[in-house]
Amino acid sequence: MRIVFMGTPEFAVPSLEALLRSDDQVVGVISQPDRPKGRGQQLVAPPVKLVAERARIPVLQPLKIRTPEFLQTLSSWQPDLIAVAAYGRILHAPILHLPPMGCVNVHGSLLPKYRGAAPVQWAVINGETETGITTMLMDEGMDTGPMLLQERLTIMPDDTAGTLAPRLAELGGRLLVETIAQLKAVTLTPKKQDDKQATLAPLLKKEDGLIDWKMKATSLADRVRGLSPWPGAYTFFGEERWNVWRVVPSTRAVTDKPGTIVAVDKQSILVATGEGLLDLQEIQTANSKRMPVSQFLTGHKVTAGMRLGFRDV
């Protein structure tokens, strides 16, 4: 079959690479435009584009996909099927109806749970113990199309969004190829999603990383894992911002106000939460690297009774 692939970030790379190893032909790739990155704000190509260029496959990076010019170019590639993985935009009807076999999406959750742009992060944030990949036929909704194949994956207790995403991405590539093979063999029956079971996984923003010390310690630990590597969890110690990368929760009863540092030793900083204690184990401040608390405390005076989360400490 002639396949057009639409994807942008690292998560989409294994899906494209799996298609390139398959018996079908990837005739074109659609990716988001190059974006400025880093302190120098130099334009950086998305990972999917780099893979496509190495494979000498035509790449389009339209600023807008709802134009006659884009649709005409896409149509000229004559795709039998469009495969999509983390492209970053909702496709409208003219694109969805263009390929005879439809548009197949690789989604990083067990639909109908976690529809949206950040399913991997929200599964970890919410303390899930498993997630997975769902392939589906796309419609004009946000991950609402009929499901094709689904496979589960365990979330390990120490997983972050950053460690979980590559495993899901590899699974997604394998499941995409299997989905297309079964579609060609006419052995798949699309299954309608149960909208009553649906949950949302909206795009995360930088401000979502601010730690609310009134939450339970166990919930905060999950949140720190789910926000790593982006946008990262953070709190304030006076005017200084602390990025918090690794924590261990404790259900030990506390009477101190949430955000109060209750104990400090050479290895940890124990902070009161709405329920239980949070042991801070890896911290980063502005213009510094991530470091264990044992190293962090050599340059910072932190004592019991101080409070986090308040700029007027």
Secondary structure, DSSP 8 states (H G I E B T S, - for coil): -EEEEEE-SGGGHHHHHHHHHSSSEEEEEE----EEETTTTEEE--HHHHHHHHTT--EE--S-SSSHHHHHHHHHT--SEEEEES-SS---HHHHTSSTT-EEEEESSSTTSSBSS-HHHHHHHTT-SEEEEEEEE--SSSS-S-EEEEEEEE--TT--HHHHHHHHHHHHHHHHHHHHHHHHTT----B---GGG--B-----GGGGB--TTSBHHHHHHHHHHTTTTT-EEEEETTEEEEEEEEEEE-----S-TTBEEEE-SS-EEEE-SBSEEEEEEEE-TTS--EEHHHHTTS----TT-BSSBTT-
